[in-house]
Amino acid sequence: MDLLPFDEYAASLNRKRAAAGALFRDDASRVLLVEPTYKPEWEIPGGSVDADEPPWRTAAREVAEEIGLDRPLGRLLVIDHMPADPPLPEGLAFIFDGGLVTADEVAAIEPVDPEIRSVGLYPPARVRALVKPALARRVEAALAAVAAGGLVLCESGVPVDRTACP
């Protein structure tokens, strides 16, 4: 077997997109969602990982940019493999624990990013109706991770049995 020169090998490696966000919830397990101005589906606060930026910094940066909250995020709750969705390549999504918020705190949020129209707290059933199906599953996995105190690995938002992972 002939080995490629390292530069050629490195250039041949697969590139993945990455996104990171934060799960904020209230004591009734309602989830904080943002309504984008540029698409119909709602999102959790977060966004695309920039070059040379770790996902945890992305999540904190996006939360501050989108909804003006500047506070430390908690532990990693979900890592989700996102299949290619042309024109987007396959990727990874990370959800970090944003912690608890109150309805009064959410009502006081004035979106600081022109990409965000509104912010609100929604029960899981309403979340499923507002966001893309894969994100709805990812959010449900994140809520389960909060309750169990663990990390959930997903594929398209569907939790993976880690004991079955090769």
Backbone as a ProteinNet text record, in pm:
[ID]
protein_1_A
[PRIMARY]
MDLLPFDEYAASLNRKRAAAGALFRDDASRVLLVEPTYKPEWEIPGGSVDADEPPWRTAAREVAEEIGLDRPLGRLLVIDHMPADPPLPEGLAFIFDGGLVTADEVAAIEPVDPEIRSVGLYPPARVRALVKPALARRVEAALAAVAAGGLVLCESGVPVDRTACP
[TERTIARY]
84.2	0	87.9	64.7	140.3	73.8	153.3	102.4	112.7	11.8	15	113.1	175.8	251.1	154.3	206.5	120	32.5	85.5	5.7	-112.9	-91.7	-201.2	-302.6	-250.9	-340.9	-428.6	-364.7	-439.3	-543.6	-509.3	-603.6	-719.7	-699.1	-803.9	-902	-870.7	-957.7	-1095.4	-1197.5	-1334.5	-1349.4	-1424.9	-1454.6	-1601.5	-1627.2	-1763.1	-1800.2	-1927.9	-1977.3	-2006.1	-2012.8	-2043.6	-2131.2	-2219.2	-2307.4	-2312.2	-2336.4	-2344.5	-2450	-2523	-2626.7	-2643.9	-2739.6	-2763.9	-2910.7	-2932.8	-3068.2	-3095.9	-3184	-3233.9	-3374.6	-3410.6	-3543.4	-3586.1	-3718.6	-3767.9	-3795.9	-3846.1	-3868.6	-3984.7	-4059.3	-4165.9	-4120.1	-3989.6	-3928.8	-3972.1	-4019.9	-4042.7	-3906.7	-3892.5	-3764.6	-3764.4	-3652.7	-3637.3	-3604.1	-3686.4	-3664.5	-3653.3	-3579.3	-3570.7	-3638.5	-3707.2	-3773.1	-3685	-3623.7	-3538.8	-3621.3	-3558.5	-3623.6	-3605.3	-3512.7	-3473.7	-3523.8	-3600.4	-3655.2	-3774.8	-3859.9	-3983.1	-3962.8	-3861.1	-3843.4	-3771.9	-3815.1	-3753.1	-3629.5	-3549.5	-3422.7	-3401.1	-3306.3	-3252.4	-3143.8	-3105.7	-2997.6	-2869.9	-2805.5	-2683.1	-2657.7	-2556.4	-2524.9	-2404.3	-2353	-2241.1	-2110.1	-2030.2	-1897.2	-1806.6	-1740.6	-1646.2	-1515.1	-1435.1	-1303.8	-1221.7	-1154.6	-1066	-1139.2	-1269.4	-1348.4	-1402.1	-1378.7	-1436.7	-1588.3	-1661.6	-1808.1	-1860.3	-1793.3	-1841.3	-1830.8	-1731.1	-1720.8	-1825.2	-1852.5	-1957.7	-2090.4	-2126.1	-2254.6	-2265.2	-2161.6	-2164.6	-2170.9	-2092.1	-2091.9	-2228.4	-2286.5	-2416.3	-2526.5	-2524.9	-2624.2	-2613.7	-2490.6	-2471.8	-2516.1	-2480	-2515.9	-2666	-2730.3	-2871.7	-2968.1	-2940	-3038.6	-2980	-2852	-2792.6	-2759.8	-2768.3	-2731.3	-2582.6	-2510.7	-2367	-2341.1	-2353.8	-2328.2	-2266.3	-2194.2	-2128.5	-2230.9	-2197.2	-2282.9	-2237.1	-2329.7	-2299.7	-2242.7	-2262.1	-2200.5	-2262.2	-2189.6	-2235.7	-2346.1	-2458.5	-2573.2	-2587.8	-2564.9	-2590.4	-2479.6	-2438.3	-2360.6	-2444	-2477.1	-2564.3	-2493	-2492.7	-2441.5	-2555.1	-2529.8	-2628.4	-2585.9	-2668.5	-2630	-2629.2	-2565.7	-2564.7	-2708.5	-2730.1	-2860.5	-2832	-2808.3	-2760.6	-2836.7	-2763.7	-2622	-2528.2	-2581	-2496.8	-2432.9	-2304	-2240.1	-2281.2	-2243.5	-2270.8	-2203.5	-2248.3	-2188.8	-2219.4	-2179.2	-2202.1	-2269.5	-2366.5	-2433.2	-2408.5	-2378.6	-2351.4	-2454.3	-2511.3	-2600.9	-2542.2	-2524.6	-2474	-2588.9	-2573.8	-2676.3	-2668.1	-2773.6	-2780.1	-2834.2	-2896.1	-2949.4	-3094	-3137.4	-3275.7	-3291.2	-3404.2	-3443.2	-3587	-3623.9	-3762.2	-3837.5	-3969.2	-4051.9	-4024	-3999.6	-3968.4	-3836.3	-3735.3	-3607.2	-3625.2	-3703.5	-3725.5	-3805.6	-3906.5	-3986.8	-3901.3	-3793.7	-3707.7	-3605.2	-3592.2	-3494.5	-3543.7	-3460.1	-3485.4	-3379.3	-3418.4	-3317.8	-3227.1	-3097.2	-2998.1	-2944	-2986	-2940.1	-3054.1	-3029.7	-3137.4	-3190.4	-3119	-3166	-3273.9	-3297.1	-3392	-3511.8	-3630.7	-3754.6	-3809.9	-3810.1	-3869.6	-3808.3	-3838.4	-3788.1	-3904.2	-3911.4	-4017.6	-3987.7	-4066.4	-4058.5	-4173.8	-4143.3	-4244.7	-4234.2	-4350.4	-4348.4	-4301.4	-4246.7	-4192.3	-4287	-4415.6	-4508.7	-4512.5	-4504.9	-4504.3	-4369.4	-4260.4	-4127	-4129.8	-4188	-4194.6	-4265.2	-4360.7	-4434.9	-4359.2	-4267.1	-4200.3	-4064.6	-3996.4	-3860.5	-3859	-3748.7	-3733.1	-3735.6	-3782.7	-3792.5	-3661.7	-3549.8	-3422.6	-3388	-3414.6	-3387.7	-3484.8	-3609.6	-3705.2	-3654.4	-3605.7	-3551.3	-3425.9	-3343.4	-3221	-3255.4	-3355.4	-3397.8	-3453.4	-3533	-3584.9	-3470.6	-3368.4	-3251.2	-3178.3	-3169.7	-3103.3	-3180.2	-3312.4	-3393.1	-3372.6	-3363	-3336.8	-3198.3	-3100.3	-2964.8	-2961.3	-3038.6	-3046.8	-3102	-3210.6	-3275.5	-3185.9	-3111.7	-3030	-2889.3	-2849.5	-2715.3	-2607.2	-2642.9	-2545	-2532.3	-2466.5	-2447.1	-2520.2	-2592.7	-2665.1	-2599.2	-2565	-2514.7	-2632.4	-2642.3	-2755.7	-2709.1	-2797.1	-2784.9	-2915.8	-2909.9	-3029.1	-3127.5	-3073.9	-3157.1	-3205.8	-3181.3	-3226.5	-3115.5	-3143.2	-3039.6	-2987.5	-2855.8	-2786.6	-2757.5	-2779.3	-2742.6	-2591.4	-2529.1	-2382.7	-2320.5	-2395.3	-2338.3	-2329.4	-2405.3	-2402.6	-2302.8	-2238.5	-2141.9	-2018.9	-1970.6	-1849.7	-1728.3
-118.7	0	123.9	211.9	337.2	442.1	508	616.2	748.2	830.4	964.7	1051.6	1146.6	1246.4	1315.6	1355.4	1407.9	1523	1616.6	1730.7	1684.3	1584.4	1531.2	1457.7	1381.5	1311.3	1412	1515	1615.8	1683.7	1714.1	1779	1687.7	1556.7	1461.6	1432.1	1477.8	1447.8	1511.1	1440.2	1488.8	1613.1	1708.3	1828.4	1821.8	1855.8	1855.6	1997.2	2031.3	2156.2	2129	2231.8	2217.4	2333.6	2302.5	2403.1	2379.4	2484.9	2472.1	2567.5	2521.6	2603.2	2570.6	2638.2	2621.2	2592.2	2501.2	2467.8	2545.6	2644.3	2715.9	2665.3	2647.3	2598.2	2659.6	2654.7	2701.6	2581.1	2605.7	2494	2404.5	2441.3	2356.3	2284.3	2285.8	2222.5	2286.1	2411.2	2484.1	2527.2	2525.6	2550.7	2690.1	2760.1	2890.5	2871	2928.4	2925.4	3067.1	3079.9	3207.5	3192.5	3297.3	3299.6	3378	3308.7	3379.2	3464.1	3567.3	3651.4	3597.1	3501.7	3457.4	3319.1	3251.6	3120.2	3092.4	2998.4	2974.7	2895	2808.3	2723.4	2800.4	2774.5	2834.9	2754.6	2806.9	2745.3	2764.4	2689.3	2726.2	2829.6	2910.6	3006.4	2930.4	2972.3	2906.4	2935.6	2868.2	2890.6	2812.4	2848.4	2778.5	2809.3	2705.2	2719	2786.1	2892.2	2961.8	2884.7	2913.5	2851.6	2877.1	2773.8	2780.8	2819.7	2793.4	2826.3	2697	2673.5	2553.5	2568.1	2457	2463.6	2532.9	2516.2	2578.8	2730.2	2780.9	2926.7	2975	2891.8	2926.8	2944.5	2845.7	2851.4	2978.2	3007.3	3126.6	3253.9	3259.4	3377.2	3399.5	3291.9	3303.8	3344.3	3289.9	3328	3477.6	3526.2	3669.5	3754	3709.9	3786.4	3786.5	3672.3	3660.3	3713.6	3685	3723.3	3805.5	3842.1	3932.9	3873	3741	3678.8	3647.4	3697.4	3673.7	3606.8	3474.7	3398.9	3265	3205	3078.2	2969.2	2887.9	2774.5	2653.5	2560.6	2439.4	2330.6	2209.4	2092.6	2062.5	1982.9	1935	1832.5	1850.7	1761.2	1664.8	1713.6	1634.8	1658.5	1549	1555.3	1480.4	1548	1489.7	1491.3	1377.2	1371.4	1411.1	1511.8	1558.7	1509.5	1429.9	1384.6	1502.4	1481.7	1585.1	1621.2	1749.2	1801.6	1906.4	1857	1946.4	2077.9	2186.1	2194.2	2181	2157.8	2150.1	2011.7	2006.6	1877.4	1820.7	1697.2	1638.4	1721.5	1703.6	1782.9	1729.2	1805.9	1774.6	1893.2	1863.7	1968.2	1939.3	2043.7	2033.2	2117.4	2062.8	2141.4	2142.6	2263.9	2284.2	2328.5	2302.6	2340.1	2488.6	2560.5	2703.4	2731	2628.7	2644.1	2688.8	2722.2	2763.7	2913.9	2950.6	3090.2	3102.5	3222	3245.6	3311.9	3305.4	3372.2	3522.3	3581.3	3724.8	3755.7	3669.5	3691	3684.5	3587.6	3572.7	3691	3735.4	3850.1	3976.3	3984.7	4102.7	4099.7	3985.5	3975.3	4054.9	4144	4215.1	4168.2	4093	4042.2	4154.2	4126.7	4225.9	4196.6	4085.8	4043.1	4062.7	4128	4148.2	4017.1	3906.6	3777	3716.9	3777	3721.6	3815.2	3759.1	3837.2	3836.8	3719.3	3709.6	3592.2	3588.9	3486.3	3444.4	3314.6	3269.4	3135	3101.2	2971.2	2884.8	2760.9	2673.6	2532.9	2469.9	2330.7	2239	2122.8	2031.7	2003.3	1988.9	1961.2	2077.4	2198.9	2316.2	2329.6	2292.7	2294.4	2207.4	2087.8	1995.6	2059.2	2146.5	2210.4	2329.5	2388.6	2510.9	2487.7	2380.5	2357.8	2241	2226.5	2111.3	1983.3	1873.5	1747.5	1702	1714.9	1671	1754.3	1885.6	1969.8	1935.7	1906	1866.7	1742.8	1645	1523.5	1555.6	1644.2	1684.9	1755.3	1842.5	1912.3	1812.2	1716.6	1614.4	1533.6	1502.7	1431	1516.9	1647.6	1737.5	1744.7	1750.7	1749.4	1618.7	1507.5	1378.2	1377.3	1438.1	1444.7	1527.6	1636.5	1717.5	1632.1	1560.8	1479.2	1365.5	1303.2	1186.9	1225	1348.5	1390.4	1334.7	1302.1	1243.5	1318.5	1253.1	1302.9	1208.5	1263.9	1181.3	1199	1085.7	1085.3	1056.3	1131	1116.3	1107.2	1051.7	1056.7	1113.6	1230.4	1303.1	1325.4	1348.2	1373.4	1249.5	1133	1007.7	954.9	939.2	887.5	751.3	736.3	614.1	534.4	403.4	315	305.8	370.9	375.6	239.2	145.4	11.7	-61.4	-13.5	-77.8	-10.3	97.8	167.1	79.4	68.6	-13.1	50.3
0	0	0	-96.3	-104.3	-17.5	60.4	144.5	70.3	89.1	31.1	108.7	43	119.6	216.9	332.6	438	390.6	313.8	266	181.7	96.9	14.7	101.6	197.6	290	365.1	419.6	496	408.3	284.4	193.2	156.9	167.7	130.4	244	364.9	478.7	461.1	507.5	503.4	591.7	546.8	625	666.6	791.5	844.1	888.2	870.9	928.4	1075.1	1154.4	1296.3	1340.2	1433.3	1491.8	1642.1	1716.6	1862.3	1914.4	2014.1	2073.4	2220.6	2281.5	2424.9	2450.6	2543.3	2587.9	2716	2705.5	2822.2	2846.9	2972.3	3006.1	3138.2	3162.2	3291.1	3379.7	3499.5	3592.6	3552	3447.5	3393.2	3266.4	3239.4	3121.3	2989.6	2996.4	2871.9	2818.9	2686.7	2621.4	2559.2	2573.1	2511.7	2364.3	2278.3	2133.9	2081.7	1970.8	1900.9	1765.6	1724	1593.5	1496.7	1400	1303	1206.9	1153.9	1054	913	894.3	760.3	720.8	808.4	774.9	863.5	823	899.9	1028.8	1033.6	1151.7	1262.7	1384	1501.1	1537.8	1629.3	1669.9	1819.6	1874.2	2004.6	1977.2	2076.1	2050.9	2014.1	1906.6	1862.8	1717.4	1663.8	1524	1479.3	1363.8	1301.3	1372.1	1385	1443.5	1339.8	1380.6	1292.7	1284.5	1184.3	1170.6	1297	1342.7	1460	1589	1595.6	1714.1	1774.1	1902.9	1965.5	1981.9	1977	1986.1	2112.3	2225.5	2349.4	2341	2270.9	2252.1	2152.8	2051.9	1955.1	2026.7	2109.1	2178.7	2263.7	2341.5	2426.8	2342.9	2235.1	2147.8	2085.1	2030.9	1963.6	2061.3	2182.1	2283.6	2312	2329.8	2356.2	2237.1	2115	1995.5	1970	1987.5	1950.1	2054.7	2181.8	2283.9	2397.8	2386.1	2483	2618	2633.1	2760.4	2757.4	2856.1	2865.1	2999.1	2998.2	3119.6	3081.9	3176	3141.6	3112.2	3013.7	2981.4	3061.8	3079.6	3154.1	3065.4	3108	3043.9	2907.6	2832.9	2703.5	2725.5	2657.4	2672.5	2555.5	2433.6	2312.7	2210.6	2145.6	2022	1919.2	1810.4	1707.8	1573.4	1507.2	1370.2	1277.1	1194	1097	958.5	892.2	758	661	547.3	444.2	407.6	387.4	348.4	241.1	116.3	10.3	5.5	-2.9	-36.4	83.9	203.1	322.3	335	372.2	395	530.5	555.6	685.9	794	917.5	1024	1161.3	1259.7	1399.8	1466.2	1553.4	1631.8	1779.1	1853.5	1996.6	2071.1	2176.9	2262.7	2403.4	2455	2590.1	2680.1	2809.1	2905.8	2935.2	2898.8	2928.3	3067.4	3127.7	3262.5	3263.8	3382.3	3403.8	3381.6	3323.7	3308.7	3357.4	3395.2	3436	3321.7	3330.8	3230	3228.4	3347	3352.6	3283.2	3300.8	3231.9	3080.9	3034.3	2890.3	2836.5	2911.2	2867.5	2856.6	2935.7	2934.5	2820.3	2753.8	2645.1	2524.7	2479.3	2354.6	2257.6	2153.8	2060.5	2010.3	2016.1	1974.5	1835.2	1778.9	1646.8	1547.3	1432.4	1335.1	1276.3	1298.3	1249.9	1340.8	1458.5	1555.6	1569.2	1542.3	1550.8	1692.7	1756.9	1890	1966	2095.1	2185.8	2274.3	2306.8	2395.8	2457.1	2558.4	2624.9	2576.2	2536.8	2479.2	2536.4	2564.6	2610.8	2498	2533	2431	2313.8	2337.4	2227.2	2127.8	2177.1	2088.6	2017.6	2088.5	2026.6	1901.1	1911.8	1797.3	1677.7	1702.9	1593.6	1533.6	1607.5	1562.7	1496.8	1534.1	1483.2	1385.3	1313.1	1223.5	1305.4	1247.1	1321.9	1387.5	1317.5	1377.5	1500.4	1495.8	1612.2	1724.7	1693.1	1797	1870.9	1795.8	1859.1	1940.4	1888.7	1958.6	2089.9	2088.1	2209.5	2311.1	2265	2356.3	2417.5	2336.4	2388.2	2491.7	2467	2561.7	2693.3	2686.7	2809.9	2886.6	2814.6	2879.1	2942.9	2876.8	2931.5	3059	3061.6	3183.2	3297.5	3269.8	3373	3421.3	3329.9	3364.4	3409.6	3383.7	3420.5	3329.5	3205.5	3114.6	2984.6	2889.8	2755.1	2660.9	2563.9	2466.9	2331	2269.3	2132.1	2040.6	1931.1	1840.4	1695.7	1612.9	1468.5	1416.5	1355.9	1310.5	1425.3	1543.2	1659.7	1730.9	1675.2	1737	1827.9	1957.2	2047.4	2000.5	2017.5	1979	2104.3	2097	2207.5	2208.9	2307.2	2309.7	2333.3	2388.6	2407.2	2275	2175.3	2042.9	1949.3	1995.5	1910.6	1893.3	1770.1	1749.2	1812.4
[MASK]
++++++++++++++++++++++++++++++++++++++++++++++++++++++++++++++++++++++++++++++++++++++++++++++++++++++++++++++++++++++++++++++++++++++++++++++++++++++++++++++++++++++

